[in-house]
Amino acid sequence: METTEGAGVACGADEPGLRFGCASFNQDSTSLALGTKTGYKLFSLSMVESLDCIHESAETPDVYIVERLFSSSLVVVVSAAMPQRMNIYHFKKGTEICNYSYPNNILAVKLNRQRLVVCLEDSIYIHNIKDMKLLKTLLNTPSNPSGLCALSINHSNSYLAYPGSTTIGEIIVYDANSLSTVTMIPAHDSPLAALAFNASATKVASASERGTVIRVFSVSEGLRLFEFRRGMKRYVNISSLSFSHDGQFLCASSNTETVHIFKLEQLGPSGADDAATWTAYVGKMFSAASNYLPAQVTGMMSQDRAFATVHLLSSGQRNVCTLVTIQKFPRLLVATADGQLFIYNVDPQDGGECKLAHKHRVFGVDDNKEEGTEPDGSQVTGEAQSFPSYAETAALPAAGPVTVTLTGYSEDGGTKKGEVIPEHEFAAGPVCLDDENEFPPINSCRDGTEGGQGRRS
């Protein structure tokens, strides 16, 4: 299964869950989720030398999708044993919030503070994450066997990007809040392989199946702002694209041993708005120039090479990369589907070759090994710790849904203290997302329409 977006999912087998599972970063890259043959694990990414396992579930086999909502207790899991069903859990209480079933296998799930998006091969389902109501089904979308899609994390601009063609690299940008199409961007001559939004949802990056060129477009106008050349020697399968939180850098990983970091130059002297305006002007200039200059000339005018690179210890393993600040320094993180996390130091001024700061072996060949050190000096993390299982912590009612009261949900994505939403039937008993960083609370799980079917546990 192909990976989907920048801080997306890396799967370790052509068929979901048949070998290793998956690896995914949450929306702000503060935690790592790993799916395994026996369940899933969640790790905190606050330190370089240590990797703290904050939750482990061993009740679901062959997990090939696991997505956590920011730093909340909401986690979505899809298993190869039931690939048409999405389960949503409150992992800190060990309870299932609800589950939904779909007509075909689930290929990707994306979350932000407003929406939950489920991607099938020929359709996309958009849910309201506050109550899991199905808001829209995009039927008969172009065949998308890899489940390629991207959902912006910005709470006010909830944009969804997905392929608009099976033969060329068209990007459809859809507004998941207003439920309307924003634009179609003709990005590449060959089909899309990777997509990612920046944090403010003003830019979208893309790569094609050829894997030689990465382009960045403005979301509002669809203008090409940047073009980066990954390499000309061979075609590669780009598995992950991810912007840094400040939008100044873009990283790309593939099935080769090299991870590239590109720099989006700030051309405006008086801030991001000026930079965006100037960049849009330059994009228009090159678009106009392309009408009368040879293609190879206009291409060279707008392309750039990698600002920094990383050479992985091995190649061929599916991975997902992200750029994040840990302990006040910029880092490149690369997680592989066979249970490894590589942390590299990035020089934001001079770039160049990034040095390996730490390597964590989370699971893999020595999955049952006590915590220790591998021959290459990497740390085996989390295996000696014991965590309560789903069965041990769940307190499900004997029959039927029950009535609960949940705290309210504010427009900016946080929880309003003291505000109460009227009582609703809740899927799996009293589950209250009430810790400080939780968002949003779940009101109820309803039956889906237009093909999606919700189930009350």
C-alpha positions in Angstrom: 0.0 0.0 0.0 1.3 3.4 -0.9 1.8 6.1 1.6 -0.6 9.0 1.5 0.8 12.3 2.6 3.6 14.2 4.2 3.2 13.3 7.8 1.3 10.4 6.6 1.5 6.6 6.7 4.2 4.2 5.6 3.2 0.6 5.2 5.5 -2.3 5.0 3.7 -4.5 2.5 2.0 -4.4 -0.8 -1.2 -5.7 0.9 -2.3 -4.0 4.1 -1.0 -5.5 7.3 0.5 -8.6 5.8 4.0 -7.9 6.9 4.9 -5.2 9.3 2.1 -2.7 9.5 2.5 1.1 9.3 4.1 4.2 10.8 2.5 7.6 11.0 3.1 11.0 12.7 0.3 12.9 14.2 -0.7 16.3 12.7 1.9 18.4 14.5 4.5 15.6 14.7 4.5 15.4 18.5 3.8 11.7 18.5 4.5 8.6 16.4 1.9 5.8 15.9 3.1 2.3 14.8 0.8 -0.5 13.6 2.1 -4.0 14.1 1.0 -7.6 13.4 -0.4 -7.7 17.0 -1.7 -4.2 17.6 -0.5 -0.6 17.7 1.7 1.6 19.8 1.9 5.4 20.4 5.1 7.2 21.3 5.9 10.7 22.5 8.5 12.6 20.4 9.6 15.1 23.0 13.2 13.8 23.4 15.9 12.7 21.0 17.7 10.0 23.1 14.5 8.4 24.6 11.3 7.4 23.0 8.5 7.1 25.5 5.7 4.6 24.8 2.5 6.3 25.9 0.1 3.5 24.9 0.2 0.0 23.6 -2.8 -2.1 22.4 -2.4 -5.8 21.6 -6.1 -6.5 20.8 -6.2 -5.7 17.1 -4.1 -7.9 14.7 -2.4 -6.7 11.5 -3.0 -2.9 12.0 -2.3 -1.1 8.7 -3.8 2.3 9.6 -3.4 4.1 12.9 -3.9 7.8 13.2 -4.0 9.9 16.4 -5.7 13.3 16.6 -3.0 15.7 17.7 -2.3 15.1 21.4 -5.8 13.9 22.2 -6.9 10.4 23.3 -8.7 9.9 20.0 -7.1 7.3 17.8 -8.4 5.7 14.6 -7.4 2.1 13.8 -8.0 -0.1 10.7 -7.0 -3.8 10.7 -6.3 -6.1 7.7 -8.6 -8.6 9.5 -11.5 -6.2 8.8 -10.3 -3.7 6.2 -13.7 -2.2 5.5 -14.2 -1.1 9.2 -12.8 2.0 10.9 -12.6 1.8 14.7 -12.3 5.0 16.8 -11.0 4.6 20.3 -10.4 6.6 23.5 -7.1 4.9 24.1 -6.5 6.4 27.6 -9.7 4.8 28.9 -9.4 1.7 26.7 -12.9 2.2 25.2 -14.3 2.2 21.7 -16.0 5.4 20.8 -17.6 4.0 17.6 -16.9 2.3 14.4 -18.0 2.7 10.8 -18.1 0.2 7.9 -17.7 1.1 4.2 -18.4 -0.6 0.9 -14.8 -1.4 0.1 -11.4 -1.5 1.8 -10.2 1.6 3.7 -7.0 2.9 2.1 -6.4 6.0 4.2 -7.8 8.0 7.1 -7.0 11.7 7.7 -7.9 13.8 10.7 -8.0 17.5 11.8 -9.9 19.4 14.4 -13.0 19.7 12.1 -13.1 16.7 9.9 -12.4 13.0 9.6 -11.8 11.8 6.0 -11.9 8.2 4.9 -10.5 7.4 1.4 -11.5 4.3 -0.6 -10.2 3.4 -4.0 -13.1 5.1 -5.8 -14.8 7.3 -3.2 -14.1 9.6 -0.2 -16.2 10.0 2.9 -16.1 13.3 4.9 -17.3 13.1 8.6 -17.8 15.9 11.1 -15.3 14.9 13.8 -17.4 16.4 16.6 -20.2 13.8 16.3 -18.9 11.6 13.5 -21.9 12.4 11.3 -21.3 11.7 7.6 -21.4 15.1 5.9 -20.5 14.2 2.3 -19.6 11.3 0.1 -17.5 12.0 -3.0 -18.6 9.2 -5.3 -16.9 7.9 -8.5 -13.6 9.7 -7.8 -10.8 8.7 -10.2 -9.4 5.2 -9.3 -6.9 5.8 -6.4 -5.6 2.3 -5.4 -2.9 3.8 -3.1 -5.5 5.9 -1.2 -3.5 9.1 -1.9 -4.9 12.1 -0.2 -4.0 15.0 2.1 -6.0 16.9 4.7 -4.8 20.3 5.9 -4.4 20.7 9.7 -5.5 24.3 9.8 -8.8 24.6 11.7 -10.2 27.4 9.6 -9.1 26.1 6.2 -9.9 22.4 6.2 -8.7 21.6 2.7 -8.6 18.1 1.2 -6.4 17.2 -1.8 -6.8 14.1 -3.9 -5.9 12.9 -7.5 -8.2 14.2 -10.2 -7.0 11.8 -12.9 -5.6 8.3 -13.3 -3.4 9.3 -16.3 -1.9 12.7 -15.4 -1.1 14.5 -12.2 -4.2 16.6 -11.5 -4.8 17.8 -7.9 -8.4 18.4 -6.8 -8.5 20.8 -3.8 -11.8 20.4 -1.9 -13.0 22.5 1.0 -14.1 20.0 3.6 -15.7 22.8 5.7 -18.0 24.3 3.0 -18.1 21.0 1.1 -17.3 22.5 -2.2 -14.5 22.2 -4.8 -11.8 25.0 -4.5 -9.7 24.4 -7.6 -8.1 21.8 -9.9 -4.3 22.1 -10.3 -2.6 20.5 -13.3 0.6 19.6 -11.4 2.4 16.9 -13.4 2.4 15.0 -16.7 2.2 11.6 -14.9 -0.1 10.4 -12.1 0.4 11.7 -8.6 2.4 9.8 -6.0 2.5 12.2 -2.9 0.7 15.2 -1.6 1.1 17.5 1.4 -0.3 20.9 2.7 1.7 23.4 4.7 0.5 24.2 8.2 -1.4 27.3 7.2 -3.1 25.5 4.2 -1.9 28.2 1.8 0.4 25.8 -0.2 0.2 22.2 -1.4 3.2 20.2 -2.5 3.1 17.3 -5.0 5.2 14.6 -6.6 4.4 12.3 -9.5 5.1 8.6 -10.1 8.3 9.5 -11.9 9.6 11.0 -8.7 12.1 13.4 -10.3 10.3 16.8 -9.7 8.5 18.1 -6.6 6.3 21.2 -7.1 4.6 23.6 -4.7 1.4 25.4 -5.6 -0.7 28.2 -4.0 -4.0 26.7 -2.9 -6.1 29.8 -3.6 -4.9 30.4 -7.2 -3.3 27.1 -8.2 -0.1 28.9 -9.2 3.2 27.0 -9.3 5.4 28.7 -6.7 8.4 26.4 -6.5 9.9 23.5 -8.4 12.5 21.2 -6.9 14.4 18.6 -8.7 15.1 15.4 -6.7 17.3 13.8 -9.3 17.4 12.8 -13.0 19.4 9.5 -12.8 16.4 7.2 -12.0 12.7 7.2 -11.4 11.8 6.6 -7.7 8.7 6.1 -5.6 8.4 9.2 -3.4 6.7 7.9 -0.3 6.3 11.0 1.8 6.2 14.8 1.6 6.1 17.1 4.6 6.5 20.8 5.3 8.2 22.2 8.4 5.7 23.9 10.8 7.0 27.3 9.7 6.6 26.5 6.1 10.2 27.3 5.2 11.3 23.7 4.4 9.9 20.7 2.6 11.2 17.2 3.1 10.8 14.2 0.7 11.6 10.6 1.2 11.4 7.7 -1.2 12.4 4.1 -1.7 16.0 5.1 -2.1 18.5 5.7 0.6 18.3 9.6 0.3 15.9 12.0 2.0 15.9 15.5 0.5 15.1 18.7 2.3 14.3 21.7 0.1 14.2 25.4 1.3 11.3 27.7 0.3 13.1 31.0 0.2 11.4 33.9 1.9 11.6 36.5 -0.8 9.6 39.3 0.8 11.5 41.5 3.3 8.5 42.4 5.4 7.0 39.0 6.4 5.1 36.1 5.2 2.3 38.0 3.4 4.9 39.9 1.3 6.7 36.7 0.6 3.5 35.0 -0.5 2.6 38.0 -2.7 6.1 38.2 -4.3 6.1 34.4 -4.8 2.7 34.6 -6.5 4.1 37.3 -8.8 7.1 35.3 -9.7 4.9 32.3 -10.3 2.8 34.4 -12.7 5.9 35.6 -14.4 7.2 32.1 -15.1 3.7 31.0 -16.2 3.7 33.8 -18.8 7.3 33.0 -19.8 6.3 29.4 -20.5 4.1 30.6 -23.4 7.1 31.6 -25.5 10.2 30.0 -24.0 11.2 26.4 -24.6 9.9 24.0 -21.9 13.4 23.0 -20.8 14.4 26.7 -20.4 11.3 27.6 -18.3 11.8 24.5 -16.2 15.3 25.3 -15.4 14.3 28.9 -14.4 12.1 27.7 -11.6 13.8 24.6 -10.2 16.2 24.2 -7.3 18.2 21.5 -5.7 18.1 20.1 -2.2 19.1 22.4 0.6 20.0 19.4 2.8 20.1 15.6 2.5 20.1 12.5 4.6 21.5 9.2 3.6 19.6 6.4 5.4 21.4 3.3 6.6 19.2 1.2 4.3 16.9 1.6 1.3 13.8 0.0 0.0 11.8 0.0 3.3 8.7 2.2 3.1 9.0 5.2 5.4 7.4 8.5 6.4 9.4 11.7 7.1 8.7 14.9 9.0 10.5 18.1 10.1 10.0 19.1 13.7 11.7 21.0 16.5 12.8 18.8 19.4 14.7 20.2 22.4 14.9 23.6 20.6 16.7 22.3 17.6 15.3 21.4 14.1 15.3 17.6 13.4 14.4 15.4 10.5 12.5 12.3 11.6 12.2 9.2 9.4 10.0 6.3 10.6 10.0 3.0 8.8 7.2 0.5 8.7 9.5 -2.2 10.2 9.7 -0.4 13.5 12.7 2.0 13.3 12.8 5.8 14.0 15.8 7.8 12.8 16.4 11.3 14.2 18.7 13.6 12.3 20.1 17.1 13.1 19.3 19.7 10.5 21.4 22.9 10.0 18.8 25.5 9.1 21.4 28.0 8.0 23.9 26.0 5.9 22.0 22.8 5.2 24.3 20.1 3.7 24.5 16.5 4.9 22.4 15.9 8.1 24.0 13.8 10.9 22.3 11.0 12.6 21.5 12.0 16.2 19.8 8.8 17.3 18.2 5.6 16.0 15.4 3.8 17.9 14.4 0.3 17.2 10.8 0.1 18.4 9.8 -3.3 17.1 10.9 -5.7 14.4 13.0 -8.9 14.3 13.7 -8.6 18.1 10.1 -7.6 18.9 10.1 -9.4 22.3 13.6 -8.4 23.3 14.1 -6.6 26.6 15.0 -2.9 26.4 18.7 -2.6 25.5 21.2 -1.8 22.7 21.5 -3.3 19.3 25.0 -4.1 17.8 25.0 -0.8 15.8 24.4 1.2 19.0 20.8 2.0 18.4 18.3 1.9 21.3 15.6 -0.7 21.5 12.8 1.2 23.1 9.6 0.4 24.9 9.5 -3.4 24.7 10.1 -4.0 28.4 7.3 -1.8 29.5 3.9 -3.1 30.4 0.7 -1.4 29.4 -2.9 -2.3 30.2 -4.7 -4.0 27.3 -8.0 -2.9 25.8 -9.8 -5.8 27.5 -8.3 -4.9 30.9 -9.3 -1.2 30.8 -12.6 -1.3 28.9 -15.7 -0.8 31.0 -18.4 -1.4 28.3 -22.1 -1.6 29.1 -23.7 -5.0 28.8 -26.2 -3.9 26.1 -27.2 -0.9 24.1 -25.9 2.7 24.0 -26.1 4.8 27.1 -26.5 8.6 27.7 -23.6 10.8 28.5 -22.8 14.5 28.9 -19.7 15.9 27.2 -17.9 19.2 27.5 -18.5 21.6 24.7 -16.4 22.4 21.6 -15.2 25.8 20.7 -14.7 27.2 17.2 -10.9 27.5 17.6 -10.6 23.8 18.2 -10.2 23.8 22.0 -12.5 22.8 24.8 -14.6 25.5 26.5 -14.4 25.0 30.2 -17.8 24.5 31.7 -19.8 24.6 28.5 -22.1 21.6 28.2 -23.6 20.0 25.1 -27.0 18.4 25.4 -27.1 14.7 26.2 -26.7 12.2 23.3 -26.7 8.5 22.9 -23.0 7.5 23.0 -21.5 4.6 21.2 -19.6 2.7 23.9 -20.6 4.0 27.2 -19.4 7.1 29.1 -16.2 8.3 27.5 -15.3 11.9 28.2 -12.3 13.4 26.4 -11.5 15.7 29.3 -7.7 15.9 29.6 -6.1 19.3 29.0 -5.1 18.8 25.4 -8.2 16.9 24.2 -10.1 18.0 21.2 -12.7 17.6 20.1 -15.2 15.7 22.3 -17.3 13.1 20.5 -21.1 13.5 20.9 -22.5 10.4 19.3 -22.0 7.9 16.5 -24.7 7.9 13.9 -25.7 5.6 11.1 -23.9 6.6 7.9 -25.7 7.4 4.6 -24.6 7.2 1.0 -22.8 3.9 1.6 -21.1 4.5 5.0 -22.6 2.6 7.9 -22.1 3.5 11.5 -22.4 1.0 14.3 -23.3 1.6 18.0 -21.3 -0.9 20.1 
